[in-house]
Amino acid sequence: MSSPDPTVPPGDAGGESAEAGYYHLAKAVLYREYLIFVRYPANAVGAIVVSLIFFGLLFYGGRMLAGQALTDSLEGIVVGYFLWTLSVGAYSSVSNDIRSDVSWGTLERHFMTPFGFAPVAFAKGVAKVVRTFLTSTVVLAVMLLVTGTTLALPVVTILVVATFTILSVMGLGFAAGGLSVLYKRIGNWLNLLQFGFVVLISAPAFELSWTEFLPLVHGSALLQRAMRDGTRIWEFSPADLALLVGVAAVYVVAGYAVFHYASRRARRLGVLGDY
């Protein structure tokens, strides 16, 4: 008698067979992410520690060099670093998962699922973003404790703004994953984009209106207003919210289109399973 699949949530195995829906897909990938977290807690704790070490270097090193200038901008740095950890998690959740499937030889199995590979990759990305939200919240709490900074924390506003902000980054992750499927070992180039997130998150300080249409820029400005000034979601103008949602939608659709084109081309060239 075969043992049950540990990645299937309890209650979903056995019984009457039913057609799987997107609810079952979301439930399965969330349960999978929970199992990974429970079985490998050292890795999850290590990610938090690494994030805190980077912030410690930024904070204490900057205080030694900049002194009062850093203290005056500390709230913005804390908010920006919080958004950066979320962005890196969202980007890598999609691109790294696709690259792992390519290297492990499991990519073709995803294409044969009833859902298709893109919905599976997106669901796995969302599950990892949920975990990233939890770990980044721990990092934020420690940053506030270490620096003695006080921020407004309107939870609903932060969740809405941060979610739409990092959706654009997930779109970039889809595009990066598609390039990985087609060109294989290009991870070093794709990882460089994570450092570009720092520039995008800092862009609102330069007050260049055209940068609002780039990923992270407008969302970073709104998140700063929410966490520094206590602005609630209903206090943002309709134009601000429309731009936030529009940028997220454009980059998710564009990233999916790049992924779809790259994966189809890889299948036509017969290199889908190569590595």
Protein Blocks (a to p, Z undefined) as FASTA:
>chain_A
ZZddfkbcghjgghjdddddfklmmmmmmmmmmmmmmmmmmlmmmmmmmmmmmmmmmmmm
mmmmnmmmmmmmmmmmmmmmmmmmmmmmmmmmmmmmmmmmmmnopmmmmmmpmnojmlmm
mmmmmmmmmmmmmmmmmmmmmmmmmnopacdddfklmmmmmmmmmmmmmmmmmmmmmmmm
mnopamlmmmmmmmmmmmmmmmmmnopaklmmpghklmmmmmmmmmmnopafklpcfklm
mmmmmmmmmmmmmmmmmmmmmmmmmmmnopmmgZZ
